[in-house]
Amino acid sequence: MGKEKLTMKSILIKDTTREERMEIVRRSITCGSGCENCDGCALGAGDVMDMYQPYIDGEKEIKECNQAYRTRYGIH
């Protein structure tokens, strides 16, 4: 059995398409319950896709969306 080489693709806006960013958010951000038919994030963010919409739209990087969330909810 050979070892598979894991390669990490950049998630930066400059390196992704809008569709790829949507998939990154969909796959990466979950509470474990799934988002289908969810009316708000149990973590207080509301709809997770809304929280990361600026990233999906290519306006802010994920780290900027996360920082805005932490600032809004006083998380350090």
C-alpha positions in Angstrom: 0.0 0.0 0.0 1.4 3.3 -1.0 1.0 6.5 1.0 -1.3 9.0 -0.7 0.2 12.5 -0.8 -2.1 15.0 0.7 -2.0 18.4 -1.0 -3.7 21.4 0.5 -5.1 23.8 -2.0 -5.2 27.5 -1.1 -8.5 28.8 0.1 -7.6 32.4 -0.6 -10.0 34.3 -2.8 -7.3 34.9 -5.5 -6.8 31.1 -5.8 -10.5 30.0 -5.9 -13.6 30.4 -7.9 -16.9 31.4 -6.4 -18.2 27.8 -6.7 -15.1 26.5 -4.9 -15.6 29.0 -2.1 -19.2 27.9 -1.7 -18.0 24.3 -1.4 -15.2 25.2 1.0 -17.8 26.9 3.3 -20.3 24.1 2.9 -17.7 21.4 3.7 -15.8 23.2 6.4 -18.3 24.9 8.5 -20.7 22.6 10.3 -22.0 22.1 13.8 -22.5 18.4 13.1 -26.2 18.7 12.6 -26.2 19.8 9.0 -27.5 23.1 7.7 -30.4 21.8 5.7 -33.6 23.3 7.1 -31.6 25.1 9.8 -33.0 28.5 10.9 -29.9 29.6 12.7 -26.6 28.6 13.9 -26.5 27.2 17.5 -23.3 29.1 17.9 -25.1 32.4 17.4 -24.0 33.3 13.9 -27.4 32.8 12.2 -27.2 31.2 8.8 -23.6 30.1 8.3 -23.8 30.7 4.6 -24.8 34.4 5.4 -21.9 34.7 7.8 -19.4 33.7 5.0 -21.2 35.3 2.1 -18.6 38.1 1.8 -16.0 35.3 1.4 -18.1 33.5 -1.2 -18.6 36.7 -3.0 -14.9 37.4 -3.0 -15.1 40.5 -0.8 -13.4 39.2 2.4 -11.1 36.3 3.2 -12.3 33.7 5.6 -10.1 35.0 8.4 -11.8 38.4 8.0 -15.2 36.8 8.3 -14.1 34.9 11.4 -12.6 38.1 13.0 -15.8 40.0 12.3 -17.8 37.2 14.1 -15.4 37.2 17.1 -15.6 41.0 17.4 -19.4 41.1 17.1 -19.8 38.4 19.8 -16.9 39.5 22.0 -14.9 36.3 21.5 -11.2 36.6 21.9 
